[in-house]
Amino acid sequence: MSRPRKAALAALVLLLAAAPFVPRGDDEPDGALTPSGDRTPGATTPLATSATAGTGRLTRQLAAEVDRVVAAGRAVGRVPATTARRAPDAVAADLVRCADLEGQRYCLGAGWTTASESEVEARVATAARAATTTARTRPVETTGDLDAAGALARTARLSPAERARREREELTMAARSVAKVWLLRHEIEGVPLPDGFLAAHPEARATAATGTTAARATAAAPAARKRQKDYPERRVVLDTEQVAEQVRTYWCGPGAMQMIAWGWKDKDRGQAHWADELRTTTAGTSIWDMVRVVNDNTGWDRKAHAGPYVVLDIADYSFNKWILLQMRHLADYRAPVVLHPILHRKYFPYLDDDASGHFQVGRGYSKRGSRPTAISYFEPWNQQRFDPSEPYVGRVQWRNAYKSYRANKDHFQHNIGV
């Protein structure tokens, strides 16, 4: 055999040996999480998920479930004008409904939860009774969170057509975010992703890797779920100069939304604008509306950040899971959190009196070595604005993370906007 032919044959052998390591193009993404059963036909490396998911499509199955829940609400018809004097249990039975969206449960007004529909209904009824009793016997300073009684009354006042329109809007947004919820459950709670997850949800696939063959191979390899120790010591988002205190006692929602949007747009629209967008009334703002307006008016919901914001029930979360969720959001997503605590003095020592449910803007964490982990948030509430005799409360707070966790868990909804 001639020398040129020998050289050509040797080159062919080397090429064939290297073939398994040659990149397969932009459809083989990078990432860390790899559910079973997610492989491109003929590929040797499984597809990998992104840290979060973009907005998905409303499939026929998802749309059918949305239709079912909306139709059940339509069947209730017009809620009598005397609803406010009916027992909260009866009103909650009329208005609390949940959807099964690809194995994850979403309840109107409450968000993604592992609780059953009857459990959510009982929770709302109990909280509504307590809010009504407290309003008569021991008034609590309100800062703008919509309590259970206010939420039921607001929904009951809607016409059947408007109620159906809003329920469809909420359920559709939830259905299109189901891939993100699966990823959160997987990463934070350790729930396995279903087989075929990435085939059904391409919006959850990681972005294609670039660079050398070795870099692409490393990026495509599955890795263990992140733990707290895997995150940097400290992360913050949002500019501490772009803050404002709420200008009305019931505008914690518009105040928080003002700062979230200001941090994205680098432009201050003012709280009156956000009160309109949030459908805020003197009774307050709902967490569902907070999430809706973040998704509709900022880019924090892009896949490069948090993906579509969702309302997530953290009733079953330990502190370690809760703080891991904060770290994931702030370090991986580089996006703010809609915190939803009960504003009590035992959790927030700068308060002069206990207050209502509340919204704050989560924007940082610090592990602090041997000291308790701290979180940073923008606080819209300044009690001194409405009562000069009370202590001043600053906008930028660094506080014990465990106390914020307990305040979140003690809210009757115990949910969060992420």
PyMOL commands that set and color helices and strands:
alter all, ss='L'
color gray80, all
select helices_A, chain A and resi 3-21+60-76+81-85+88-95+117-137+148-157+160-175+178-189+197-200+202-204+213-220+228-230+252-265+271-277+287-297+319-332+383-386+401-410
alter helices_A, ss='H'
color red, helices_A
select strands_A, chain A and resi 98-101+104-107+111-113+234-236+311-313+337-339+360-366+374-378+396-400+415-417
alter strands_A, ss='S'
color yellow, strands_A
deselect
rebuild
show_as cartoon
